Amino acid sequence: MDRFNTQLSFGDFSVKVDNVLTVNSEYEWELNFKAKAEMKPGSSLKIVVPPYQHQRSEEYLQTYDYWQKNYIYAYGREDNICVDVKIEKVPSKFSHINRWHDSSRVAIVHFDKGLKVGDEIVLKFGGIDRPWLEGECEPSRISQHAYKHGGTFITNEVYIDVEGIKAYEKLDVFPRIRIIPDKIRKIIINTPTVVKSNEKFGIHLLFTDRFNNPVEMNSDESFKVIVRNLKTGEISYVQEENGKYWGVLQNEGYYEIYAEFPNGHVEASIVVCNDMMDNIYWGDTHFHSNLTANIRDNDPGALPDYGYTYAKEVSKLDFVCMSEQTFQFNDDRGVNVDKYTWNEIGKKADEHYVEGLFTTFPGIELHSKRGDTIILFGESFCEMDYPGESVDEVHKIWRYYEKNKVLTIPHFHRYCEGRPRKDQQEIKHEGFNIENWMQSDDKEVLCEIYSSQWGRFENQEHPMILKARANVKGNSFQEFLKKRKKWGVTAGSDGHDGNPGYGGITGVFAKRNSRQDIFDSLKMRRTIATTHPRMFINLSVEGCSIGEISTKAKEARTIHMEAVAPVDIKSIELIKNEEVLFKDICGKKFFVKELVDFKTSEEDRYYVRVKLNNGHLGWCSPIWLDDIDSND
């Protein structure tokens, strides 16, 4: 380990630590302090450890189990030096942060009898060579994230209270510790999902370690980029031009772009060549930064600029909505979105918006008695008013922004079963109540069927494997379809670490990558939602496309289903009125089917569910048809 020395008027500090660490590696440090002036009884040092990753299931610091990781302890060089360490939570107005293990990030090193000139104390964190154990304990580890533009760093903050009156002065004694990726394990290929024949398109290769951190390609890495026609099996090799890869497809059809990479794994991309179809733009409609109060309390590193940069350069998303959480709109910035935060959300969205290349939507996640709802704004906040304290419910958003481009997207997680404790919002509103959902508006035409933080909210039957575990009755996509909600589907990461697109994503059929076009397509429900893979799903019923509502339908309905995925399709299902009408065990990467539905009723709705061999899922928004006189 390296040693860093700092001399101050009241004492000398010496820190021993590795200032460059590889992700998921062992992490330990030692801080020595030698007093050069008397420290009074009750004086102390305070160490604030930065969060490595949001909402881990372990304490960052602990003093109760000497054998376990993240143990921090102190001792004096001589027996007459009395020193003790206590752990505190980071301050927050949120009860759930006070419960979280990873909010244990503040160590207070007490000198009950003070320190005399020349007294020396040692503070240690982690490691396996602790006194009396010497290898019989578990090491601490750094997390798996190393993706921030310009480098990923952590720095422990050190404060001193010389007088014993809790008047802390911040000190600069710890070096910045750089977190670097592991070696290359994977190539992730990104391409447009829909292209025109004989039209040049870009092929982007991202080299990552096993945790998806970007890694610079080594000159000795050997790989070849290949295009394969999924129907004929015909392959061709893609040529590099000035460090970039480009493709051109002469014939319509389904294609796979992959690589021969003997040193690791390849995540392929699929391309549908179709001269009549709009492109699919991929985005994350739900991620956060530290402009959200509870994230700012417990993850100060998730800056908005980092999130937007990650979306563009790592996830290769086409659009995002950064939606910051609030209960109300007032001056209580410790909990809510105040006017300053509102302006920052809008400013950052406008700064990163590049029409035709990268679309940003300013957003809010409103916590209310109905649950949690993403509010996606289709225009700049410069053209919109700050709502104010009276706007505290979704239907008030509809009225307040009646003349603005706004979409509200329910995020179902708030009221669900299987969680050990309820938070402030659930306790206050006494759980899920369907009466809070009865109002409708044309500003609410989508819902979040999947969230990477919480799980799948399609229906009651499919168990969730993430934090939600199981949903309360009535609070799912299919249950609201039964109640005649005309909702399309989205999926989002709900990311809190500044890495949008790491999980659930939403595909939108649109003409151009612009706020206008993508917003319009979202409002028309021209969407696909997936748990992460960029798959192509297409459905038409009697000429109606995804998201459409028709009042002119024949009794016998012709249905066209289509799906293409970068991994073999395990099954594809046509869901009619929340029941499986048709299912095929596909076993390959593309599927096309024409069928006829003869059993129609007064109001029918259809959507497609795709399950891949690796467990990932995708859905398209429904099509609604009212069955009327077939001669009409």
Backbone torsions as a table, in degrees:
resi	resn	phi	psi	omega
1	MET	NA	154.1	177.9
2	ASP	-87.1	157.0	179.2
3	ARG	-120.2	135.9	-177.8
4	PHE	-126.5	121.5	-175.0
5	ASN	-109.7	140.1	177.5
6	THR	-137.0	127.9	178.7
7	GLN	-108.4	124.7	179.3
8	LEU	-125.4	169.7	-174.7
9	SER	-63.6	-34.3	-176.0
10	PHE	-97.9	-6.5	179.3
11	GLY	173.8	166.3	178.8
12	ASP	-108.4	136.0	178.1
13	PHE	-113.3	142.2	174.1
14	SER	-136.6	120.4	-178.9
15	VAL	-112.2	128.9	176.9
16	LYS	-112.9	117.2	-175.4
17	VAL	-163.5	151.7	169.1
18	ASP	-78.8	121.1	-177.5
19	ASN	-91.0	5.2	169.4
20	VAL	-134.5	122.6	-178.6
21	LEU	-129.1	142.1	173.8
22	THR	-84.8	144.4	179.9
23	VAL	-51.2	143.1	177.4
24	ASN	65.4	16.9	179.2
25	SER	-94.0	170.3	179.2
26	GLU	-68.8	147.0	-175.3
27	TYR	-137.2	124.4	175.9
28	GLU	-151.4	158.0	174.8
29	TRP	-153.4	162.9	178.3
30	GLU	-135.8	132.4	177.3
31	LEU	-119.2	124.1	175.7
32	ASN	-108.6	135.7	176.9
33	PHE	-130.2	127.1	177.4
34	LYS	-119.8	118.5	-175.2
35	ALA	-71.0	133.1	173.0
36	LYS	-109.2	-5.3	174.9
37	ALA	-140.9	157.2	-178.3
38	GLU	-67.1	133.8	173.0
39	MET	-107.8	127.5	-171.3
40	LYS	-72.7	158.7	176.0
41	PRO	-54.6	137.0	-178.0
42	GLY	87.2	-1.3	177.2
43	SER	-69.3	167.9	-174.6
44	SER	-164.8	161.5	166.1
45	LEU	-106.9	146.8	175.1
46	LYS	-124.4	127.5	177.5
47	ILE	-114.6	123.0	175.6
48	VAL	-109.2	115.9	-178.1
49	VAL	-87.8	131.3	179.4
50	PRO	-73.2	151.0	176.8
51	PRO	-71.8	132.6	175.6
52	TYR	-81.6	-30.8	-174.5
53	GLN	-161.8	142.4	-174.8
54	HIS	-67.7	140.0	169.1
55	GLN	50.9	51.9	171.8
56	ARG	-72.9	163.6	-178.7
57	SER	-97.8	27.7	179.2
58	GLU	-143.1	158.8	174.8
59	GLU	-74.2	141.9	171.4
60	TYR	-73.5	-30.7	177.1
61	LEU	-132.9	143.3	174.2
62	GLN	-155.1	151.9	-179.4
63	THR	-128.1	7.6	-172.2
64	TYR	-98.7	-12.3	-177.2
65	ASP	-137.4	99.1	-172.6
66	TYR	-62.9	-22.5	-176.1
67	TRP	-88.1	-14.8	-171.9
68	GLN	-97.8	167.6	-179.4
69	LYS	-66.7	163.4	177.0
70	ASN	63.4	23.8	177.5
71	TYR	-78.7	132.4	177.8
72	ILE	-122.7	133.6	-176.7
73	TYR	-147.8	160.5	-179.4
74	ALA	-138.0	152.3	174.9
75	TYR	-153.1	158.3	175.9
76	GLY	-90.9	151.4	179.1
77	ARG	-66.0	-26.8	177.4
78	GLU	-119.2	152.9	-175.0
79	ASP	-65.3	-22.6	-176.5
80	ASN	-82.4	-0.3	178.8
81	ILE	-90.6	117.8	-177.2
82	CYS	-95.9	116.5	-177.0
83	VAL	-142.1	143.5	179.8
84	ASP	-146.8	154.8	179.7
85	VAL	-121.4	132.6	173.7
86	LYS	-126.0	149.3	-176.6
87	ILE	-105.9	135.6	175.8
88	GLU	-122.6	157.5	173.8
89	LYS	-80.8	155.2	171.8
90	VAL	-68.8	143.4	-178.2
91	PRO	-67.8	137.2	179.4
92	SER	-161.4	149.9	174.5
93	LYS	-85.7	-1.5	-176.0
94	PHE	-96.7	125.5	-178.8
95	SER	-65.5	-34.4	-178.0
96	HIS	-69.6	-30.9	175.4
97	ILE	-68.1	-36.9	177.1
98	ASN	-65.8	-22.2	175.8
99	ARG	-86.5	-30.2	-173.8
100	TRP	-60.1	138.9	177.4
101	HIS	-61.8	-40.1	-171.4
102	ASP	-78.3	3.0	172.4
103	SER	-86.4	-2.0	174.9
104	SER	-80.7	83.3	-172.2
105	ARG	-129.5	7.3	-177.1
106	VAL	-117.9	120.8	177.3
107	ALA	-108.2	126.2	175.8
108	ILE	-107.2	116.2	179.9
109	VAL	-98.0	105.3	-174.1
110	HIS	-89.1	138.6	170.4
111	PHE	-114.4	85.0	-172.3
112	ASP	-58.0	-36.6	-179.8
113	LYS	-100.5	7.2	-176.6
114	GLY	77.3	-173.0	177.3
115	LEU	-132.0	141.8	174.5
116	LYS	-95.0	162.5	176.7
117	VAL	-57.5	128.6	-179.4
118	GLY	95.9	-15.6	176.7
119	ASP	-64.9	141.1	-177.7
120	GLU	-129.5	133.6	176.5
121	ILE	-121.5	154.8	179.1
122	VAL	-123.5	131.5	177.8
123	LEU	-120.2	124.9	-177.2
124	LYS	-124.7	144.4	176.2
125	PHE	-129.4	134.6	174.0
126	GLY	69.1	-156.5	-178.9
127	GLY	78.1	167.1	179.9
128	ILE	-116.7	-1.6	-179.3
129	ASP	-105.6	60.7	177.8
130	ARG	-84.5	152.3	179.1
131	PRO	-52.4	133.3	176.7
132	TRP	75.4	-3.3	179.8
133	LEU	-111.9	-54.3	174.8
134	GLU	50.5	65.6	175.0
135	GLY	99.6	-4.7	-178.4
136	GLU	-94.8	23.1	-178.4
137	CYS	-133.0	165.7	-174.6
138	GLU	-87.7	133.9	179.6
139	PRO	-76.4	152.3	169.4
140	SER	-80.5	155.7	-179.3
141	ARG	-134.6	149.8	172.8
142	ILE	-79.0	161.3	-176.2
143	SER	-80.2	-173.0	-174.2
144	GLN	-96.3	2.3	-175.5
145	HIS	-91.4	128.9	174.1
146	ALA	-155.0	60.8	-170.2
147	TYR	-124.7	2.4	-173.7
148	LYS	-72.8	140.0	179.1
149	HIS	-62.1	126.6	-177.6
150	GLY	88.5	1.6	177.2
151	GLY	110.4	146.7	177.2
152	THR	-104.0	122.2	-176.4
153	PHE	-130.2	149.7	167.9
154	ILE	-128.2	146.4	178.8
155	THR	-140.4	124.2	173.8
156	ASN	-74.3	133.6	177.1
157	GLU	-92.7	135.9	-178.3
158	VAL	-121.4	133.0	178.5
159	TYR	-130.0	152.9	178.4
160	ILE	-131.4	140.5	173.7
161	ASP	-119.8	97.2	-174.6
162	VAL	-74.5	-33.6	-172.6
163	GLU	-89.0	-10.7	-178.4
164	GLY	76.7	25.5	-179.1
165	ILE	-116.9	16.0	179.8
166	LYS	60.5	32.4	172.7
167	ALA	-100.7	91.2	-170.9
168	TYR	-86.8	138.0	173.6
169	GLU	-109.9	130.9	-179.3
170	LYS	-77.6	138.0	-178.0
171	LEU	-117.6	152.6	177.6
172	ASP	-110.2	83.2	-175.9
173	VAL	-123.1	-16.7	-178.5
174	PHE	-98.1	136.6	174.5
175	PRO	-75.0	158.6	168.6
176	ARG	-72.1	134.5	179.8
177	ILE	-104.3	120.6	-178.5
178	ARG	-87.9	130.8	177.0
179	ILE	-102.7	122.9	-176.3
180	ILE	-115.1	154.0	179.4
181	PRO	-67.8	165.9	171.7
182	ASP	-80.6	-173.6	-179.3
183	LYS	-73.7	163.5	-178.5
184	ILE	-62.2	127.7	176.6
185	ARG	-126.0	-11.5	-168.3
186	LYS	-152.5	147.5	166.1
187	ILE	-115.0	123.8	174.8
188	ILE	-105.5	122.6	-176.7
189	ILE	-103.0	130.0	176.4
190	ASN	-123.0	134.4	176.9
191	THR	-142.5	166.4	166.6
192	PRO	-59.4	148.1	179.4
193	THR	-81.6	-34.6	178.9
194	VAL	-123.7	129.5	178.2
195	VAL	-132.5	165.6	175.1
196	LYS	-96.2	151.7	178.4
197	SER	-65.8	144.5	179.0
198	ASN	59.4	24.7	178.9
199	GLU	-116.6	125.8	-176.4
200	LYS	-67.5	135.3	176.7
201	PHE	-136.6	152.6	-177.5
202	GLY	-82.0	145.7	174.5
203	ILE	-120.4	115.0	-176.4
204	HIS	-104.8	130.7	178.4
205	LEU	-110.8	124.9	175.9
206	LEU	-113.6	121.9	177.6
207	PHE	-94.3	129.0	-176.3
208	THR	-135.5	163.2	168.2
209	ASP	-82.5	-172.0	-175.5
210	ARG	-71.1	-12.7	178.0
211	PHE	-100.3	13.1	179.0
212	ASN	69.5	20.8	171.8
213	ASN	-79.9	132.8	179.0
214	PRO	-61.1	138.1	179.8
215	VAL	-129.9	137.5	175.9
216	GLU	-65.3	134.4	-179.9
217	MET	-70.8	134.0	175.4
218	ASN	-83.2	148.6	-178.4
219	SER	-65.0	-20.9	-177.8
220	ASP	-91.4	1.1	177.9
221	GLU	-70.4	133.1	-177.1
222	SER	-111.0	123.6	177.7
223	PHE	-160.0	159.0	175.4
224	LYS	-134.1	136.9	179.2
225	VAL	-95.6	132.3	-170.4
226	ILE	-130.6	142.3	171.4
227	VAL	-108.8	130.2	178.9
228	ARG	-126.7	129.3	173.8
229	ASN	-74.9	117.6	-173.3
230	LEU	-69.9	-21.9	178.3
231	LYS	-84.9	-46.4	-174.2
232	THR	-94.7	-20.0	-175.8
233	GLY	81.6	-1.5	-178.5
234	GLU	-65.7	137.4	-179.2
235	ILE	-122.3	155.7	172.7
236	SER	-147.0	153.2	-178.2
237	TYR	-96.1	139.9	-179.0
238	VAL	-90.8	135.5	-179.0
239	GLN	-94.6	144.9	176.3
240	GLU	-84.3	138.3	176.7
241	GLU	-129.5	108.6	178.5
242	ASN	54.3	43.8	177.6
243	GLY	81.2	2.9	-179.8
244	LYS	-124.0	157.0	179.0
245	TYR	-114.2	138.8	-179.8
246	TRP	-133.3	151.0	177.8
247	GLY	-127.1	153.0	173.2
248	VAL	-141.4	125.9	179.1
249	LEU	-110.6	127.5	-175.8
250	GLN	-84.3	-28.4	-174.1
251	ASN	-123.1	145.8	175.0
252	GLU	-62.9	149.8	-179.8
253	GLY	153.5	-167.2	-177.8
254	TYR	-111.7	132.1	-174.5
255	TYR	-133.8	155.8	175.5
256	GLU	-122.2	132.0	174.1
257	ILE	-108.1	117.6	-179.2
258	TYR	-139.7	-172.8	-177.9
259	ALA	-141.8	147.8	167.7
260	GLU	-87.4	110.9	-174.2
261	PHE	-136.9	90.7	-174.0
262	PRO	-65.1	-19.4	-175.0
263	ASN	-93.2	4.3	-178.1
264	GLY	-176.3	-163.6	-175.4
265	HIS	-98.0	152.2	178.4
266	VAL	-124.4	128.2	169.4
267	GLU	-96.8	109.0	-175.2
268	ALA	-76.5	168.6	176.1
269	SER	-125.0	147.4	177.0
270	ILE	-108.3	147.8	179.0
271	VAL	-132.4	130.5	173.5
272	VAL	-104.6	117.6	177.7
273	CYS	-92.8	111.2	-176.3
274	ASN	-148.3	118.7	-174.4
275	ASP	-76.1	-13.5	-175.6
276	MET	-104.9	-8.1	-169.7
277	MET	-103.0	144.9	172.4
278	ASP	-68.8	157.4	175.4
279	ASN	-71.6	161.5	171.4
280	ILE	-104.3	122.7	175.6
281	TYR	-101.3	135.7	-173.4
282	TRP	-106.9	136.1	-178.6
283	GLY	-151.7	172.3	175.4
284	ASP	-116.1	113.1	-176.4
285	THR	-88.8	10.1	-174.3
286	HIS	-159.7	91.2	169.5
287	PHE	-143.5	161.9	-173.4
288	HIS	-124.5	162.1	171.3
289	SER	-128.9	-174.3	179.1
290	ASN	-80.3	13.0	164.3
291	LEU	-72.9	-17.8	170.8
292	THR	-79.6	132.6	-171.0
293	ALA	-59.9	-47.5	-174.7
294	ASN	-71.5	-24.7	174.6
295	ILE	-76.1	-38.0	176.3
296	ARG	-61.7	-36.5	177.8
297	ASP	-62.7	-37.7	-169.5
298	ASN	-126.9	11.2	173.2
299	ASP	-159.7	73.5	-175.0
300	PRO	-66.3	-10.8	-177.1
301	GLY	-85.4	-7.0	-176.3
302	ALA	-83.8	67.9	-177.4
303	LEU	-71.9	147.5	178.7
304	PRO	-55.1	-42.3	-179.0
305	ASP	-61.4	-37.1	176.8
306	TYR	-62.9	-42.5	-179.3
307	GLY	-63.4	-45.9	179.3
308	TYR	-65.0	-39.6	179.5
309	THR	-65.8	-42.0	177.5
310	TYR	-60.9	-42.9	-179.6
311	ALA	-59.1	-42.2	-177.1
312	LYS	-77.2	-45.8	-167.3
313	GLU	-96.2	-25.5	-178.5
314	VAL	-107.6	-59.0	-179.8
315	SER	-72.1	-19.4	-178.8
316	LYS	55.4	45.2	176.9
317	LEU	-80.7	155.9	176.5
318	ASP	-93.1	-28.2	-179.8
319	PHE	-153.0	157.2	177.2
320	VAL	-146.6	157.8	168.8
321	CYS	-126.2	109.9	175.6
322	MET	-85.9	109.3	-170.5
323	SER	-115.1	107.3	-175.4
324	GLU	-90.7	141.6	-170.2
325	GLN	-79.2	143.6	174.4
326	THR	-157.8	153.6	171.7
327	PHE	-94.5	-38.5	178.3
328	GLN	-145.0	176.6	174.8
329	PHE	-112.3	100.1	179.8
330	ASN	-155.6	-169.4	-174.7
331	ASP	-83.1	-0.2	-178.4
332	ASP	-81.2	79.9	-174.3
333	ARG	-67.7	-18.1	177.7
334	GLY	-69.3	-14.0	-179.9
335	VAL	-130.1	-38.5	-168.0
336	ASN	-115.4	174.7	172.7
337	VAL	-87.3	108.0	176.2
338	ASP	-87.0	-178.1	-175.5
339	LYS	-65.6	-37.1	177.3
340	TYR	-60.4	-47.6	-179.1
341	THR	-63.6	-42.4	176.4
342	TRP	-53.7	-47.7	-179.3
343	ASN	-65.6	-36.8	178.1
344	GLU	-66.0	-41.6	177.1
345	ILE	-57.2	-48.5	-179.5
346	GLY	-65.8	-41.5	-178.6
347	LYS	-62.9	-45.9	-178.5
348	LYS	-66.8	-37.7	177.6
349	ALA	-62.9	-42.8	-179.7
350	ASP	-68.6	-37.6	-179.7
351	GLU	-61.7	-36.8	-174.0
352	HIS	-96.1	-2.8	179.9
353	TYR	-78.4	123.6	175.1
354	VAL	-128.1	102.7	-175.3
355	GLU	-57.8	132.4	-178.8
356	GLY	90.9	-16.8	-178.1
357	LEU	-122.5	-46.3	-174.8
358	PHE	-151.1	119.3	-175.3
359	THR	-106.1	132.8	178.4
360	THR	-120.8	138.6	174.8
361	PHE	-118.7	122.8	171.3
362	PRO	-66.3	147.3	-175.6
363	GLY	-152.4	168.1	177.5
364	ILE	-136.1	144.2	165.4
365	GLU	-108.7	109.4	-175.5
366	LEU	-90.8	122.0	173.8
367	HIS	-91.4	118.2	-178.4
368	SER	-143.2	-178.6	-177.3
369	LYS	-67.0	-21.6	177.1
370	ARG	-74.5	-26.3	-175.0
371	GLY	137.9	-150.3	178.4
372	ASP	-109.2	137.8	-176.6
373	THR	-138.4	130.4	172.1
374	ILE	-79.4	131.6	175.1
375	ILE	-112.8	107.9	-177.4
376	LEU	-99.7	121.9	-178.0
377	PHE	-99.7	126.4	-175.6
378	GLY	-88.1	9.8	179.1
379	GLU	-146.4	169.1	-176.8
380	SER	-65.9	144.5	174.6
381	PHE	-64.6	-18.9	177.4
382	CYS	-62.2	-22.6	-178.8
383	GLU	-100.7	8.5	-174.6
384	MET	-130.5	153.2	179.3
385	ASP	-87.1	145.6	169.3
386	TYR	-65.7	130.8	-168.8
387	PRO	-67.2	-41.9	-177.2
388	GLY	90.7	169.3	-168.4
389	GLU	-65.6	-26.6	-176.6
390	SER	-73.3	-17.8	-178.5
391	VAL	-91.6	88.1	-174.1
392	ASP	-124.7	8.6	178.0
393	GLU	-137.0	158.7	-175.9
394	VAL	-62.0	-43.7	-178.1
395	HIS	-66.0	-24.2	175.4
396	LYS	-74.4	-31.9	172.7
397	ILE	-61.3	-44.9	179.5
398	TRP	-56.9	-44.2	-177.4
399	ARG	-73.7	-43.2	-175.7
400	TYR	-63.6	-38.7	-179.3
401	TYR	-107.9	38.9	-176.6
402	GLU	-56.7	-35.1	-176.1
403	LYS	-99.4	6.3	-178.4
404	ASN	-107.5	164.9	176.8
405	LYS	-83.6	102.2	-176.9
406	VAL	-140.4	138.0	171.3
407	LEU	-125.2	136.8	173.8
408	THR	-109.0	133.7	-173.5
409	ILE	-126.8	104.4	179.7
410	PRO	-58.3	135.5	176.9
411	HIS	-114.2	104.3	-161.1
412	PHE	-72.0	-8.7	-164.9
413	HIS	-65.3	-24.7	-166.1
414	ARG	-54.1	-45.4	-178.0
415	TYR	-109.8	99.2	-178.8
416	CYS	-145.8	158.7	180.0
417	GLU	-92.2	162.7	175.1
418	GLY	95.9	-6.4	177.1
419	ARG	-90.4	140.6	-174.5
420	PRO	-69.3	-28.3	-176.9
421	ARG	-139.9	150.9	172.7
422	LYS	-92.7	150.4	177.0
423	ASP	-97.7	-175.1	-175.0
424	GLN	-55.1	-42.2	-173.9
425	GLN	-66.5	-44.5	179.5
426	GLU	-64.8	-42.0	-180.0
427	ILE	-64.3	-43.8	-176.9
428	LYS	-63.0	-41.5	-174.0
429	HIS	-101.1	6.5	171.5
430	GLU	59.5	33.3	172.1
431	GLY	87.7	-173.9	-174.4
432	PHE	-69.5	134.8	177.4
433	ASN	-139.0	115.4	-176.1
434	ILE	-62.0	-24.6	179.9
435	GLU	-62.0	-27.7	179.4
436	ASN	-71.9	-9.3	-175.9
437	TRP	-107.9	2.9	-169.3
438	MET	-73.2	-30.4	179.6
439	GLN	-70.8	146.6	179.1
440	SER	-132.2	160.6	179.8
441	ASP	-159.7	152.8	-180.0
442	ASP	-72.7	-2.5	172.0
443	LYS	-84.7	-5.3	177.8
444	GLU	-121.2	94.3	-176.5
445	VAL	-125.6	3.5	-179.3
446	LEU	-134.9	160.5	172.5
447	CYS	-144.1	165.2	-177.9
448	GLU	-97.1	102.1	-177.1
449	ILE	-78.2	-21.9	-178.9
450	TYR	-147.0	139.6	175.7
451	SER	-133.8	132.5	-179.2
452	SER	-68.6	-19.9	175.5
453	GLN	-80.1	-29.0	-167.2
454	TRP	-122.7	-39.6	178.7
455	GLY	129.2	-159.2	-172.3
456	ARG	-96.9	127.2	-178.2
457	PHE	-119.5	38.6	-179.1
458	GLU	-74.3	-45.9	-177.9
459	ASN	-161.1	-174.1	-178.7
460	GLN	-82.3	-26.7	-169.0
461	GLU	-74.9	-34.1	-175.4
462	HIS	-88.0	116.0	-176.6
463	PRO	-67.1	146.5	175.5
464	MET	-91.3	144.5	-178.8
465	ILE	-111.7	4.9	179.7
466	LEU	-103.5	-151.7	-170.5
467	LYS	-65.0	-29.9	-174.6
468	ALA	-70.6	-36.7	-178.8
469	ARG	67.9	-55.6	179.2
470	ALA	-153.5	148.6	-175.5
471	ASN	-99.6	151.7	175.2
472	VAL	-72.4	152.3	-177.1
473	LYS	-61.3	132.7	177.2
474	GLY	94.0	-10.2	-173.9
475	ASN	-108.1	61.6	179.9
476	SER	-149.0	165.2	-179.3
477	PHE	-54.5	-51.3	-176.2
478	GLN	-67.5	-35.9	178.9
479	GLU	-64.3	-36.4	178.4
480	PHE	-76.0	-29.5	171.9
481	LEU	-61.0	-40.8	178.3
482	LYS	-62.2	-28.6	179.2
483	LYS	-89.4	18.1	172.7
484	ARG	70.6	22.3	170.2
485	LYS	-72.9	132.3	179.5
486	LYS	-97.6	75.7	-174.6
487	TRP	-110.4	131.5	166.9
488	GLY	-87.0	-174.4	-172.0
489	VAL	-117.4	145.3	167.6
490	THR	-134.4	164.6	170.9
491	ALA	-140.2	146.3	-178.8
492	GLY	-143.9	167.1	179.9
493	SER	-81.4	-31.3	-167.5
494	ASP	53.3	37.6	-174.1
495	GLY	-72.5	138.7	179.7
496	HIS	-113.4	2.2	-174.7
497	ASP	-108.9	9.8	-179.6
498	GLY	77.2	30.5	-179.3
499	ASN	-132.4	63.9	-179.9
500	PRO	-59.2	146.5	178.6
501	GLY	87.9	0.8	-179.8
502	TYR	-70.0	-20.9	-177.6
503	GLY	-130.8	-118.5	-176.1
504	GLY	-60.6	139.5	178.7
505	ILE	-137.9	160.4	-178.4
506	THR	-119.1	130.6	174.1
507	GLY	-102.3	138.9	-177.6
508	VAL	-129.1	124.2	171.6
509	PHE	-74.5	117.2	-178.4
510	ALA	-150.3	158.9	-178.0
511	LYS	-76.2	-40.7	-177.4
512	ARG	-139.4	159.8	176.4
513	ASN	-88.6	83.0	-179.9
514	SER	-144.2	159.7	177.3
515	ARG	-57.2	-43.3	-177.5
516	GLN	-61.2	-53.0	-173.4
517	ASP	-70.8	-42.9	-178.8
518	ILE	-69.5	-39.7	176.4
519	PHE	-60.7	-45.7	180.0
520	ASP	-60.2	-40.5	179.9
521	SER	-70.5	-36.6	173.6
522	LEU	-60.8	-43.2	-179.3
523	LYS	-65.8	-29.2	177.5
524	MET	-86.2	3.5	177.4
525	ARG	63.9	30.3	-179.4
526	ARG	-84.4	62.5	-167.6
527	THR	-126.6	154.2	169.9
528	ILE	-123.7	140.9	175.1
529	ALA	-122.0	135.4	176.7
530	THR	-137.0	159.6	176.6
531	THR	-75.2	-8.9	167.2
532	HIS	168.8	-46.0	-174.9
533	PRO	-63.5	146.1	177.0
534	ARG	-87.6	95.7	-179.2
535	MET	-111.9	154.7	177.9
536	PHE	-98.3	123.4	175.8
537	ILE	-130.0	128.9	179.3
538	ASN	-134.3	139.9	179.7
539	LEU	-143.6	135.4	170.8
540	SER	-138.5	141.4	178.7
541	VAL	-129.9	114.6	-178.2
542	GLU	52.6	41.0	178.2
543	GLY	82.0	-5.4	177.8
544	CYS	-85.2	139.5	-177.7
545	SER	-98.1	172.3	179.0
546	ILE	-49.1	129.5	175.8
547	GLY	89.3	-8.6	-173.9
548	GLU	-85.1	157.2	175.4
549	ILE	-121.3	125.1	-179.2
550	SER	-120.4	139.0	174.4
551	THR	-107.5	9.0	178.0
552	LYS	-127.2	98.4	-176.1
553	ALA	-133.6	145.0	176.7
554	LYS	-83.7	161.3	178.2
555	GLU	-64.8	-46.1	176.8
556	ALA	-95.5	115.4	-172.1
557	ARG	-104.4	126.5	176.1
558	THR	-84.7	128.9	-174.9
559	ILE	-122.9	133.2	176.1
560	HIS	-115.6	126.2	177.9
561	MET	-119.8	142.8	-177.1
562	GLU	-151.2	137.0	175.9
563	ALA	-151.6	141.2	175.0
564	VAL	-138.5	135.1	-175.3
565	ALA	-140.7	155.5	179.6
566	PRO	-76.9	-7.7	176.1
567	VAL	-128.2	151.9	-179.8
568	ASP	-53.5	136.9	180.0
569	ILE	-80.5	119.4	177.9
570	LYS	-73.6	-46.0	179.1
571	SER	-154.1	152.4	172.6
572	ILE	-132.7	133.0	-174.8
573	GLU	-127.4	139.3	170.2
574	LEU	-99.3	117.7	-177.4
575	ILE	-99.3	122.4	176.7
576	LYS	-119.5	122.3	179.4
577	ASN	50.2	42.8	174.7
578	GLU	70.8	12.2	175.1
579	GLU	-121.6	152.1	-179.6
580	VAL	-76.9	112.9	177.4
581	LEU	-85.4	-35.5	-177.0
582	PHE	-148.4	140.5	176.5
583	LYS	-141.1	139.0	177.7
584	ASP	-131.5	132.5	173.3
585	ILE	-87.7	97.0	-165.4
586	CYS	-74.8	-64.1	177.6
587	GLY	81.1	7.8	174.5
588	LYS	-141.9	-177.8	-170.1
589	LYS	-88.4	-4.9	176.2
590	PHE	-140.9	156.3	-177.2
591	PHE	-148.3	134.1	175.4
592	VAL	-137.4	135.0	-177.7
593	LYS	-152.0	136.6	169.4
594	GLU	-113.4	132.5	176.4
595	LEU	-146.0	168.5	-178.8
596	VAL	-124.3	131.8	176.0
597	ASP	-102.0	113.5	-178.4
598	PHE	-92.8	-19.6	-175.1
599	LYS	-100.1	88.8	-177.0
600	THR	-106.9	159.7	-179.5
601	SER	-135.2	-173.1	-171.4
602	GLU	-60.6	-43.6	176.3
603	GLU	-138.8	115.1	-179.6
604	ASP	-117.7	151.4	177.4
605	ARG	-139.0	142.5	-175.2
606	TYR	-131.7	140.8	166.9
607	TYR	-149.5	168.8	-176.5
608	VAL	-114.1	137.4	172.5
609	ARG	-117.2	129.6	179.8
610	VAL	-119.0	130.8	174.8
611	LYS	-119.6	130.7	-178.5
612	LEU	-95.2	164.8	-178.6
613	ASN	-62.5	-25.7	180.0
614	ASN	-89.0	7.7	176.0
615	GLY	94.7	-12.3	179.1
616	HIS	-70.0	156.3	-174.7
617	LEU	-128.9	155.5	172.7
618	GLY	-145.8	151.1	179.5
619	TRP	-138.5	155.4	167.8
620	CYS	-113.3	159.0	175.9
621	SER	-64.3	152.1	-178.9
622	PRO	-69.9	166.4	166.1
623	ILE	-117.8	132.0	-179.1
624	TRP	-108.5	131.7	177.6
625	LEU	-132.7	128.9	172.3
626	ASP	-94.7	128.1	-177.4
627	ASP	-86.6	112.8	178.0
628	ILE	-122.1	-171.1	-177.3
629	ASP	-52.0	122.5	-175.3
630	SER	-65.6	-19.6	178.6
631	ASN	-85.6	-9.3	-176.8
632	ASP	-72.4	NA	NA
